[in-house]
Amino acid sequence: MFNIEEFDIKLDTEFIGRNFVYCEEINSTNAFLTKTKDYQQHGTVLLAEFQTEGKGRKNREWVSNREQNLTFSILLKNEIKADNISIINLGAALSVAQSLENLYQFKVDLKWPNDVLVDDKKIAGILAESSSKGSSIERLVIGFGINVNQANFTGKFNIIPTSVRREFHNTVSREKLLSEVLNNFEEIFNQYTQNPEIILRDWKSRSKLIGEKIKITEGEVMKFGLFEDIDEKGFMILKTEKGKEKIHFGDVSLIQ
């Protein structure tokens, strides 16, 4: 079971996670925080031990064993602009990377737009969803799925999964890891409002694909080119034979 007291002792934030909601089971932490009117506080964190309808990008199923991993969402309501969501999404992945590096000395790579990799295996994923009112973002929900103490994974995957336990060769404290991620995320969110270029710089330093020839798949559409950079909004700059193109989303793979 998750020890809320242990988590709270290690939490060192001003607003992220100060309203902390724990539940045994829910359909989806993202879906709930996106739609509910019960929780309105900026920085609210909802952690679920099990999601019956957990999902990643493009509604792909996110399978996570009960009480072994971290599946949670953060509600953001202040100073959110629609064209900056990608920066926050990259910042969320960065907060996980920094936490894994700090606590377990992993070498972490970040794969655009939302994957966290260790030894080319997926250890975590991020999913940002929003609800709007008129032209403004009413609430932005950042969902995190981190494989922590799960030992085995079954099924078919685009990227081979792993967990902290498998890479660290030991069971670890979920409470300590969650508090570390939230501490780092609050610092990164503050950077987003003041110096977003720091987030982009730190994210790029962990990306192995920048400068490589890649394929981008979105539905039935495939594009090929050089992953030249990410722009000031966190979008990919793809260099093709026809010139440069901004890519907002898609599945990225290396061309061998």
TORMARKE-868184 format. One record per residue: x, y negated, z negated of N, C-alpha, C, O, CB in turn. Coordinates in steps of 0.02 Angstrom, whole numbers, plus 50000, padded with zeros to 5 digits. Glycine has a CB too. Layout:
# residues N
XYZXYZXYZXYZXYZ;...
//
This chain:
# residues 256
500425006050000500005000050000500434993750000500994993749974499535000049939;500174988550029500524982150033500504978749964499964977949935500224977550087;501094976749939501144973549874501124965949883501624962849901501794975849837;500544963049871500454955849883500894951649837501134946349857499734953849875;501004953949775501424950249728502144949949753502464944649750501394953349658;502404955549778503094955649804503154951049864503644947449872503294962749823;502644951149907502644946749965502634939449944503014935349971502034948250010;502214937749896502134930749875502764927949843502904922049851501544930149827;503134932049807503744929749774504254927549826504634922749814504044935349730;504274930949883504784929549934504554924349985504954921950026504974935949970;503904922549984503644917650031503874910650010503764908549953502874917950034;504194907050056504464900450041504224895550094504624892750132505244900650037;503584894450096503284890050147502844884850113502674885450054502874894150198;502674879750153502214874650128501494876050149501034874750111502424867750154;501404878850210500714879950233500614886650267500054889350265500514874350280;501114889450299501024895950332500964901450280501434902450241501614897350381;500404904950279500304910450233500084908450163499984912750121500914914250227;500004901950151499774899950084499034901850074498814902850017499864892350075;498664902350129498004905550126498104912350158498114912950219497434901250163;498174917550117498354924250140497754928950131497494929650076498974927050103;497554932150185496974936650184497214943650201497524944750253496414934250234;497074948350157497274955350167496654959650176496164958950139497704957850107;496674964050225496114968650233496364975550253496884976150286495604966050285;496004980650234496194987450251496084988950325496514992050357495794992450208;495524986650351495354988350421494944982750452494514979750420494984995050425;495084981450516494714976350553494744978250627495164982250647495004969150540;494304975350667494344976850738494994973950768495364977550801493734974050776;495114967550757495724964250782495824957850741495364953850734495664962650858;496424957050715496564950950676496514944750720496264939550697497254951250644;496734945250782496684939550828495954937850843495754932050839497054941050893;495564942950860494864941850878494494938750819494084934250829494524948450899;494624941050759494274938550700494444931250687493994927150678494434942850639;495094929550687495284922650671495104917850727495004911850715496024922250658;495054920350789494864915950844494134913750839493964908250858494984919550910;493704918250812492984917050814492684915150746492164911750744492644923050839;492994917150691492674916250626492614908950606493024904750624493054920050573;492104907450567492024900850537492174901250462492144896250427491314898150549;492344907250438492484908150366493164905350347493264903250290492444915450347;493624905350394494304902950379494474897250426494484898050487494824908650385;494614891450398494754885450438495434882350422495644877650456494214880350426;495774884950371496374881650347496964882950394497114888650412496544884150277;497294877650414497894877950456498424882150420498594880850362498174870850471;498694887250455499204891550426498944897850394499344901850367499584887750376;498284898950396498004905150368498314911150402498394911350463497234905250377;498484916250362498754922550387498274928250369498084928950311499464923950359;498094932150418497664938050408498074944250424498294945150481497014937750452;498184948550374498544954850383498054960650377497664960950330499114955550330;498084965150425497654971050423498094977350423498574977750460497164971150483;497914982150381498284988450380498134992650441498534996850462498124992250316;497544991550471497364995450530496884991350573496414988250547497055002250511;497004991350639496554988050686496224993250730496574997350762496944982750729;495574993250732495224998050775495244996050848495165000250893494494998750752;495354989550861495384987050930495994982650940495954977450973494744983250948;496564984650911497174980750919497374980650992497304985551028497744983750877;497634974951014497794974351085498404969851095498584965651053497194971551125;498714970851154499254966551176499024962551236498434961351245499894970651192;499514960351277499334956651337498904960851383498964966951385499964954351374;498464957351421498024960451471497594966051440497434970951473498444963351529;497414965051375496984969651339497254976751334496884981551326496314969951372;497924977351339498224983951328498154985851255498224981651210498964983951350;498034992151242497944994551174498604994151136499134996151161497685001751174;498574991551074499154991551030499014996550975498594995450931499294984351001;499385002150976499285007550928499775006850871500385006250883499355014450962;499525006750810499955005850752499695010250695499105009850677499974998350730;500135014350666499925018750611499735014650550500025009450534500495023550594;499235017150515498975013750455499525013250401499865018150386498365017450428;499585007250372500015005850315500755007150328501145008150280499795010050257;500965007050391501675008050406501995002050440502605001350440501755014250450;501584997750470501854992350510501584985550487501264985150434501684993450584;501704980450527501424973850513501014971550572501284970150626501984968750497;500364971250564499914968450614499534962750582499114963750538499414973950643;499694956650604499414950750572499354945050622499654945250675499834948650511;498964940050603498864934250646498914927950603498754927850544498184934550682;499144922550636499194915950604498724911150639498734910650700499934913350606;498324907550600497864902450626498204895650625498434893350573497204902350586;498224892450683498514885650689497984880950714497634882450763499144885650736;497924875250682497394870450701497644863350711497284859250739496854870450648;498244861850688498484854950689498964853650747499424857550758498824853250624;498844848350784499314845850835499474851050888500064851950906499944843550801;498974854450912499084859550963498854856851031498274854951038498714866150946;499304856751078499134854651147499154860851192499584865151185499624849251172;498684861051238498604866951280499244868651318499414874551326498044865951329;499594863551343500184864951383500804866451342501354867451369500334859151429;500724866751275501284868551231501204875451199501634877451160501354863451177;500674879051216500554885551186501134890351201501324894351158499904888451211;501404889951262501954894451280502564893551235502904898351219502144893551353;502704887251216503274885951172503154889251104503614892251075503394878351163;502544888651078502384891651013502424899251018502664902550972501684889550989;502204902051074502244909251086502974911551085503134916551053501914910951153;503404907951120504114909651119504404908851049504834912751028504504905251170;504184903651014504414902550946504214908150898504594909850853504154896050920;503624910950909503404916650867503854922650877504064925850829502674918550884;504024924150940504494929650954505174928150923505504932650897504564930751030;505374921850927506014919850898506024920850822506534922850794506164912550916;505464919450789505434920350716505524927650697505834929050645504774917750689;505264932250737505364939350724506094941150735506394944750695504904943650769;506384938750791507084940250806507544937850750507974941650727507284936950873;507454931750728507874929050674507804933150611508304934350576507684921750660;507204935350595507084939250535507434946050538507734948250489506334940250524;507384949350595507714955850603508474955150601508824959450575507504959150669;508724949750628509444948450626509674946950554510184949450531509634942650672;509284942850519509474940850451509454946750403509914947550362509014935350426;508934950850406508834956050357509204962550373509444965950328508104957550351;509264964150438509534970750456510124970450504510384975650525508984974850487;510334964450522510904963450567510814966850635511304969150665511534966050534;510194967050659510054969750726510304964850779510324958750768509304971150735;510474967550837510584963450897509914963350934509694968450961511164966350944;509594957550935508904957050960508904953251027509224948051034508454953450909;508534955951075508434952551139507694950651145507254954151120508654957051198;507574945051179506884942751190506724943051264507104940651306506784935451163;506164946151279505954947151348505344942851361504824943551329505804954751362;505404938451410504854933851426504254937851450504334942551488505084928651481;503634936051427503484930351384503404932051310503374927451269502864927151407;503364938551290503144939751222503424946051189503144948251138502414940151221;503954948951215504214955251187504854954151148505274949951165504344960251243;504914957951093505524957951052505834964851057505514969851043505354956150977;506464965051079506794971451094507414972451052507784967751036506974971751168;507534978751034508154980851003508414986751043508074991851049508054982650927;509014986151070509304991451111508834993251170508744999051186509444997751069;508554988051200508094988651257507444992351241507094994351287508444992151314;507284993151178506664996251156506234991051120506494986651086506795002451110;505584991651129505124986551102504994987851028504744993051008504464986551141;505164982750987505054983250916504474978850893504204979750838505684981450878;504294973950935503744969350916503474965850978503814965251029503984964150865;502854963650973502534959851026502124954150997501904954450940502094964351070;502024949051037501654943151017501064942051064501134943151125502114936851015;500494939951038499914938351080499594931851055499344931550999499394944151080;499614926751097499314920251080498624919751113498554920951173499764914451102;498124917851074497444916851099497164910451069497324908751012496984922951083;496754907051107496504900551084495764899851099495484903151142496894894851115;495464895351061494784893151076494794885551083495154882251046494264895551021;494424882951130494464875851144493784872451135493254875651137494724874651215;493804865951125493214861851121493334855951166493734851551151493064859551047;492994855851222493134850751272493814852051303493954857551326493104843751242;494244847051303494904847751332495444849151280496034849651296495094841451371;495234849651216495724850551163495684857651134495164860851137495624845351107;496244859951107496274866551075495994865951004496254862250962497014869151073;495454869650992495144869450926495524873750877495644871850819494414871650930;495734879750899496144884050857496574888450901496354891050953495704888350810;497184889350880497654893850913497834899350864498014898050807498294890050937;497774905550887497924911350845498514915050876498494916950934497304916050838;499034916050836499624919650858499624926450824499684926950763500284915750841;499564931750864499554938550838500244941750842500594941050892499044942750875;500424945250789501074948750785500944956150775500544958150733501504945850727;501294960250813501314967350800502034969450793502414969250842500954971450856;502234971350733502934973250720502954980450696502634982250647503264968450666;503324984550732503414991550712503924991850656504514990450667503634995950772;503714993750597504154993350539504365000350515504945002250524503804989750481;503915004150486504095010650457503805016550494503825022150469503875010950385;503535015450553503275020950593503875024750623504325021850653502795018250650;503865031350615504435035450636504375037950707504875038650742504525041250589;503755039350729503655042450795503095038850833502635036250803503495049850788;503155038950899502675035750942502465040650997502895043851028502955029150972;501825041151008501575045551061501195041451113500915036151097501125051151032;501185043851174500825040451228501295037951281501895039351280500425034551200;501015034251329501415031451384501505023951372501045020451352501065032751452;502105021651384502275014651370502675011651428503085015051458502665014051304;502545005251442502945001751491503665000951468504135001351507502644994851507;503744999751402504404999351371504415004251313503945004451274504574991951347;504945008151307505005013051253504965009351186505325004551175505665017051259;504525011751140504475008351075504985010851025505255016451031503775009451047;505125006650976505535008550920505265005050858504775001350862506285006950932;505585006050801505375002850739505985000950698506545003250712504895007450698;505874996750648506424994950604506715001150571507315001950566506184989850551;506275005550549506495011750516506945015850562507465018450539505895016050495;506755016450625507155020550671507835017450685508335020950691506775021550737;507865010750689508485007450705508925006450643509545006450648508345000850738;508615005550585508975004350523509125010850486509535011050440508574999650478;508785016150507508885022950478508685023150405508985026650364509605025150485;508165019350389507915019350321507235015850319507095011550361508415015950272;506825017650271506195014050260506345007250230506775006650187505725018150214;505985002150252506114995350229505484992350198504934994950206506384990950286;505574986650165505024983150132504634978950183504904974250213505284978650075;504014980750193503594976750238503464969850208503424964850245502914980350251;503414969550143503284963150109503854958250121503744952350136503184964250034;504464960750114505054956450125505104954150197505254948350210505694960150105;504964958650244505004956850314504464951750333504594946950368504934963050358;503844952750308503314948050325503464941150298503374936150333502644950550297;503694940650236503844934050208504404930750247504394924650256504034934650133;504904934650269505454931850308505204929150375505404923750396505994937150320;504764932850408504484930650472504094924150463504164919550502504034936050503;503674923850411503274917850400503704911950381503574906350403502754919150345;504214913050341504684907650324505014904750387505054898750396505224910050275;505244909250430505564907050492505064903850540505234898950573505904912950526;504464906550542503964903750588503784896650569503704892350612503334908150590;503704895250504503534888450483504084883550503503944878050527503414888150407;504714885550495505274881250515505254880050590505374874450613505944884350494;505104885250628505074884650701504474880350721504534876350768505034891450734;503914881150688503334877050705503474869650691503254865350730502714879350665;503834868250638504024861250625504484858650680504454852750698504364860750557;504924863050706505344861050762504924859550824505074855050862505864866550777;504404863450833503954862350891503674855250891503604852250944503384867450890;503514852750832503224846050829503754840550833503584834750847502824845250765;504394842350822504914837150820505444838150874505604833350911505254837150751;505724844150880506264845450928506144852150963506504856950949506944845550893;505644852551008505494858951040506074861751082506104867751095504894858251084;506534857351102507104859751142507534864651103507884868751132507534853851166;507524864151036507914868850994507624875851001507994880751005507904866650920;506964876351003506634882851011506834885851078507004891751082505864882151006;506794881851131506964884351198507694886551201507854891651231506834879051251;508134882751171508854884451171508974891051135509324895351160509264878851138;508674891751075508784897851036508464903851069508734909351067508504896950965;507884902851100507564908451136508004910651194508114916651204506854906551161;508254905851233508654907551292509304911151273509554915251311508814901251332;509564909551215510184912851193510094920251181510574924051177510454909551130;509464922451175509314929551162508994932951222508774938651217508854930151102;508974929651279508674932551339509214935251385509664931651406508254927351376;509164941751400509644944851445509454944151519509864945251563509724952251429;508824942351532508574942351601508694935751638508674935651700507834943851601;508824930351602508954924051637509594924851678510114926951653509024918151586;509534923051742510094923851789510084930451827510514931651869510734923351751;509574934651813509524941151846508974941251898508514937151896509404946751793;509034945851945508504946951995507954951151963508084956451934508784950352059;507344948751970506784951951934506184952951980506134950052035506584947851873;505724957051956505064957851987504544955751936504584957751877504944965252011;504054951851956503504949751913502864952751940502694951951999503444941951908;502504956251897501874959451916501304956351876501334956051814501904967051906;500794954151910500184951751878499594954251917499424951551970500174943851873;499274959551890498734962751928499024966251990499474970251985498204957651948;498744964552047498974967452110499524963352143499784965252195498384968252158;499684957652113500174953052144500874954452116500974954952056499974945752131;501364955052162502064955952142502484950352173502384948552231502324962852164;502934947752134503394942552158504104944552140504234947652088503214935552128;504574942652184505274944452174505694938052177505544933452215505504949552227;506214937952137506654932152140507154932152084507244937252049506254925752137;507484926552074507984925652022507664921951963507384916551972508604921852049;507714924951904507474921651843507984916151827508484917451794507384926751783;507844910051851508344904751845508364901651776508904900151750508194899351896;507774900651745507764897051681507044897051655506594899651688508034889751688;506944894051596506274892151574506254884651569506754881451552506084895551505;505674881651583505634874351583505464871751514505444875551465505114871951633;505334865251509505224862151444504584864351410504474862951351505224854651452;504134867651448503514870251419503544877751404503054880551380502934868751466;504104880851420504174888051407503974892351466503964898551460503774889851349;503824889351524503644893251583504274895351620504784891951618503174889051630;504224901151653504784903651691504884899751756504404897951789504684911051706;505514898451773505684895651838505974901351880506514903951866506194889651832;505604903351931505794908851975506054905952040505704902152074505194913651988;506654907852058506954905552121506864910952174507114916552166507704903752112;506504909252227506374913952281506664911152347506954905852348505614915452288;506564914952400506794912752465506444906352487506704902552527506694918252518;505844905252461505444899452480505574893352436505314887952449504714901252479;505964894352383506084888852337505964890952265505994896852249505654882852354;505824886052223505714887352152504964887252135504584883152162506104882252109;504774891752091504074892252072504014893051997504414896651966503734898252108;503514889751967503394890551896502924896451885502404896951917503094884051866;503114900851840502714906751823502464906051752502844904951706503124913451832;501804906551744501504905651678501424912151640501424912151578500834902251685;501354917651675501264924151642501424929751692501494928451752500554925051615;501494935851667501634941551709502094946451675502434944751626501944939251775;502104952651700502554957851674503204957451712503214957751773502234964851680;503744956851676504404955851706504814962251701504844965351648504774950051672;505134964151756505594969851755506204968251797506174964451845505254976251782;506764971151778507404969951812507424973951876507234979751877507994971851766;507674970851929507774974351992508474977651989508984974251984507714969552054;508464984251993509104987851988509484987552054510034990352060508974995251968;
//
